[in-house]
Structure formats: structure tokens, C-alpha cells
Amino acid sequence: DLGYVSNPSIDARIPTGDTSRPDLRLIATHPLPPFGELLTSSRDEQLLTLIERFQDGEAQLLCGDFNLSPWSPRFDRLCRQGALIDASRGFGLTPTLIPLPTILGGIKVDHVLRNDSIRVHDYKVIPTRHSDHGIVVLDFSIAPR
């Protein structure tokens, strides 16, 4: 029992096959939408619990629909506690939930967070007619140890 309501997450360790580079730890998740106090605290708890799985010496990516805006203090707390960086930083505004019209053209609830072992070369969101969320595409490499 996790003590909170959650959707399952994918937690994978991907070997790089290169002893000069750390393995990649990839966690993909989609917490339940924060409708009400229980689900809001469950979303926050799920995200904070997942970052506890990261270990020193790994290249780390946490990605998914967090149901959380990048301007939320909760998002800031997640990044600070996990020593994670928004992978979209430096690539402009990247709304992912397109059908919700805002001055920005949508809102950003889908995220890729990385640690400093990951170098991002390109980040973009591609609209699709198959979902109300855009597809997040990340071009990255793992820095040498």
C-alpha cells in the first residue's frame, strides 16, 4: 500500500553500454488529475516518491503528464528535491495540452525533467489529432562521467 491513490508508473534502467557514461534511469508516470484535496496530495506524493528512486551516478529522466503547471510551487519543489531541471528550458514556451485555449496557445502539463548528466539538444511538442496532448520529443545525450 503506497498510502496514496495512484496510476502505475514505468521505471526502467537502460544500460548505455559505454563505461564512460552512466546508465539511464527513466521513470514515466501519469498521476491522477488533482480534483479535490485527496487527489492533489496523491499527485504530489506520487511525484515526490518517484524521485526518491533515483540514485547518484545515474543519468535521470522523469517524464509524463504530471497534471501540474511549470509555474506551480509544487513543480518547483519537485525540481528542487530531485535536483532536476525542466528539459524544455531554453526552448521557449511549449504548451502540451493544446485544446485548452490560453494566451499561450494551451497549457503545459506534460513534462520531461532531467538531471545534469543529460544534455538536451532539442525539445519540441508536436500536435497530434489522436490526443488532446501534444507529443513531447526530446533529443538528448548522456554526458561522460
C-alpha positions in Angstrom: 0.0 0.0 0.0 1.6 3.3 -1.1 -0.6 5.4 1.2 -2.0 7.4 -1.7 -4.1 7.0 -4.8 -2.0 6.5 -8.0 -1.7 5.3 -11.5 1.1 2.8 -12.2 4.5 4.2 -13.5 7.2 2.8 -15.7 10.6 2.6 -14.0 13.4 1.4 -16.3 17.1 1.3 -16.1 18.7 1.4 -19.6 22.3 0.4 -19.9 24.3 2.7 -22.2 26.9 0.0 -23.0 29.6 2.7 -22.5 31.6 2.5 -19.3 32.5 6.2 -19.6 28.8 7.2 -19.4 26.3 6.4 -16.6 23.2 4.2 -17.3 19.9 6.0 -17.9 17.2 5.8 -15.3 13.8 6.6 -17.0 10.7 7.0 -15.0 7.4 7.7 -16.9 4.3 8.5 -14.9 0.8 10.0 -15.1 -0.6 10.9 -11.7 -4.4 11.2 -11.4 -5.8 14.7 -12.0 -5.8 16.9 -8.9 -9.6 17.1 -8.4 -10.0 17.7 -4.7 -7.7 17.6 -1.8 -7.1 13.8 -1.8 -6.1 13.6 -5.4 -4.0 16.7 -5.3 -2.0 15.4 -2.3 -1.8 12.0 -4.0 -0.4 13.5 -7.2 2.2 15.4 -5.2 3.1 12.3 -3.1 3.4 10.1 -6.2 5.8 12.5 -7.9 8.0 13.0 -4.8 8.1 9.3 -4.1 9.3 8.6 -7.7 12.2 10.9 -7.4 13.4 9.1 -4.3 14.1 6.1 -6.6 16.9 8.0 -8.4 20.4 7.1 -7.4 23.6 9.0 -7.5 25.7 8.3 -10.6 22.7 7.7 -12.9 21.5 9.9 -15.8 17.9 10.6 -14.9 14.7 11.4 -16.7 11.3 11.8 -15.1 8.6 12.3 -17.7 4.9 12.2 -18.2 1.6 14.1 -17.8 2.1 15.4 -14.3 -1.2 17.3 -14.2 0.9 20.2 -13.0 1.9 23.5 -14.5 5.6 24.6 -14.5 4.7 27.8 -12.7 3.3 25.9 -9.6 5.2 26.0 -6.4 4.7 22.2 -6.3 6.6 21.9 -9.6 9.4 24.0 -8.2 9.5 21.8 -5.1 9.7 18.6 -7.2 12.6 20.0 -9.2 14.5 21.2 -6.1 14.0 18.0 -4.1 15.1 15.8 -7.0 17.8 18.1 -8.3 16.0 18.0 -11.6 15.9 20.5 -14.4 13.0 21.1 -16.9 14.3 19.7 -20.2 12.3 22.4 -22.1 14.4 25.2 -20.5 15.8 27.3 -23.3 13.4 26.0 -26.0 10.6 28.6 -25.5 7.1 28.1 -24.3 6.0 24.6 -25.0 2.3 24.1 -24.2 1.3 20.4 -24.3 -2.5 20.4 -23.6 -3.5 22.2 -26.8 -7.3 22.3 -26.7 -7.4 24.5 -23.6 -7.1 27.9 -25.2 -4.9 30.4 -23.3 -2.9 33.3 -24.3 0.0 30.8 -24.7 -2.0 28.6 -27.1 -2.5 25.9 -24.4 -1.1 24.8 -21.1 1.9 22.7 -20.2 1.1 19.7 -18.0 3.4 17.2 -19.8 7.0 17.4 -18.7 10.4 15.9 -19.0 12.7 16.6 -16.1 16.4 15.7 -16.2 19.5 15.8 -14.0 22.7 17.4 -15.0 24.0 14.1 -16.6 21.6 14.7 -19.5 22.4 17.2 -22.3 19.3 18.4 -24.2 20.0 19.2 -27.9 16.4 19.8 -29.0 12.9 19.8 -27.3 9.6 20.2 -29.1 5.9 19.4 -28.8 4.2 18.0 -31.9 0.4 18.3 -32.1 -1.5 15.1 -33.0 -5.1 14.6 -33.9 -5.1 11.4 -31.8 -4.9 13.1 -28.4 -5.6 16.4 -26.7 -2.0 16.3 -25.6 0.9 17.0 -28.0 3.8 14.6 -28.3 6.9 15.7 -26.5 10.1 14.9 -28.5 13.4 15.2 -26.8 16.8 14.8 -28.5 19.4 14.3 -25.8 22.7 12.7 -24.9 24.3 11.4 -21.7 27.4 13.3 -20.6 30.6 11.4 -19.8 31.2 10.7 -16.1 
